[in-house]
């Protein structure tokens, strides 16, 4: 008798769980196209946000690397200029040795 009472109690719960599991499957009872559409829109928005976040992170990483390189270059230049007895490096200008006299 107790077994029958337990089965009678659990049967409606299992039916509700089955209905919830099939909510967004076309052709099934409980299918709601507006819910499906909303889920698709949310997935698309999430994909766009993920892509934008990746782009932002990549840009920030590149900016940071560039800034760090500029700081290293500046520090190296200051160090070279502070050394006694050294001349600051001047850019070398290549002269054209192929000049011809008229």
PyMOL commands that set and color helices and strands:
alter all, ss='L'
color gray80, all
select helices_A, chain A and resi 2-21+33-82
alter helices_A, ss='H'
color red, helices_A
deselect
rebuild
show_as cartoon
